[in-house]
Amino acid sequence: MASNRQLVPGSGQNTPSPPSSPVRSRHRRPLASKPETTLAQRLSWFFLCFLIRRQRLFLLAPLLYIAGMLFYMRTELTNSAILSPVIKHHPSLGSLYRSPQLYANLRLHMDTDKSSVDAISTIWRQSRHGKWKPCTEISSRDLPESNGFIYVEANGGLNQQRASICNAVAVAAYLNATLVIPNFHFHSIWRDPSKFSDIYDQEYFISSLKSEVRIVHKIPDQIMDRFDHNMSIVYNFRIKAWAPIQYYEKTLLPKLLEEKVIRIAPFAHRLSFDAPPAVQRFRCLANYEALRFSNSVLSMGESLVRRMRERSANNSGKYVSVHLRFEEDMVAFSCCVFDGGEKEKMDMDAARERGWRGKFTKRGRIIRPGAIRINGKCPLTPLEVGLMLRGMGFGQGTSIYLASGKIYDAERNMAPLFEMFPLLQTKEMLASPDELAPFKNYSSRMAAIDYTVCLHSEVFVTTQGGNFPHFMLGHRRYLYGGHSQTVSPDKRKLALLFDNPNIKWKSFNRQMLAMRAHSDSKGVELKRPNDSLYSFPCPDCMCRTNGSNTNAPTTV
């Protein structure tokens, strides 16, 4: 029987098939019209397709982009440089050597100025106060048995060797050792083969310290037999600079007791300035009492002192001494630039190569002459010394002794100084060639003659620092009641003043007088820790006194 029931969805029966899709028409729909492309678009599409096919070229894309940007920036910078104004950089004040222009501007005014009293008679005021006198006396004690012999090699110039001698005396005395007369090291700069006895009175040195420390000419043969009389075999201590005296006691003394002889080379500046009073006392005795120049040097020096006083009769025998450091090696070492042009540059380059073998041409080394001048490190020229002294009130009638080696380009550089001070003298002008012949080829002996003449001048002028003026400061304090009677200029301030050719004479004169007064106020100074006893003998070597101050020593 046929069933007429309707099928219920979800009853487990299959659903009827969907109706078939209608038949498509044979006629196609019309396509949308394509927009026309430009040439640039077609080229871009072609380039992109080319890159896709050549994927390696993608690596070049960043480089091409960077190159394009750099080209663009370079073009912009070039255009801006053409359009922008040129900015000129002016050198800093004080960095140029313009002292000749200043001299030309001030010369007429300094010669016609009669407003101030000559400085030679009025310069020192502070020396009337805070007087000191030497108070280190040599004892008369018996020395205990020696612990051994100490042999030192003193290196450097005259006053660096002097420091070595005094320090060696202090070390030997402190360690109860016997000091062998120091050997002087031959230096490539000073090139002086002089021995101790050629410069100093050796016998006086030994005898004046005999109750403080034993000093002998040489080490006994019975000890040197162990070393085949070869000093280079003797144990040599390499001591760091400014070592404390305790280092010598802990390190050297045991070896000295064991070997009975030790060597210290080199020895310059190998003992700390800050030392116990006992050590300082030995230094004082050695420097200010025991070290006296040899008879030949002292006789020549004292003869020049008398001649300077004779030439200074118009100033009661008072004269000014100037330590001028304008030798070729000093100018070269300073790396400063003056007014000698290309010739000066060639001379200085050659001098640096001779003396220091590439030190100034090392890779990466930068030399800034302007900064050196601003910092007050350039040596004063003869012209600048003359300007400073005239500004400080020293007139044309002032007698000046010039302590110096061979001045660089002397004929040109010394001319303005002679114009300002026609009474200027040097040892070569005061003494005959025959008198100077025994000293001529010995730089340390010539320096000792200069030292003697400077020591007894009314005014000492330092221009560049170094061992010579440092020892002179202390020795003059020791002789002149604690006051150094020394002009120590502020070279930083001078650099600014000398670089101003338009400054007026009255302003320049006023500032130089202030600098002179400052030197006077600093003349009496006490030694502080780490200061040199050879520059500041108070209070280690001197004591206060209420007595009168003698203004001239009795040795000349």
Secondary structure, 3 states (H helix, E strand, C coil): CCCCCCCCCCCCCCCCCCCCCCCCCCCCCCCCCCCCCCHHHHHHHHHHHHHHHCHHHHHHHHHHHHHHHHHHHHHHHHHHHHHCCCCCCCCCCCCCCCHHHHHHHHHHHHHHCCCCCCHHHCCCCHHHCCCEEECCCCCCCCCCCCCCEEEEEECCCHHHHHHHHHHHHHHHHHCCCEEECCEECCCCCCCCCCCHHHHECHHHHHHHCCCCCEEECCCCHHHHHHHCCCHHHCCEECCCCCCCHHHHHHHHHHHHHHHCEEEECCCCCCCCCCCCHHHHHHHHHHHHHHCCECHHHHHHHHHHHHHHHHCCHHHCCCCEEEECCCEHHHHHHHCCCCCCHHHHHHHHHHHHHHHHCCHHHCCCCCCCHHHHHHCCCCCCCHHHHHHHHHHCCCCCCCCEEEECCCECCHHHHCHHHHHHCCCCECHHHHCCHHHHCCCCCCHHHHHHHHHHHHHCCCEEEECCCCHHHHHHHHHHHHHCCCCCCEECCCHHHHHHHHCCCCCCHHHHHHHHHHHHHHHHHCCCCCCCCCCCCCCCCCCCCEEECCCCCCCCCCCC
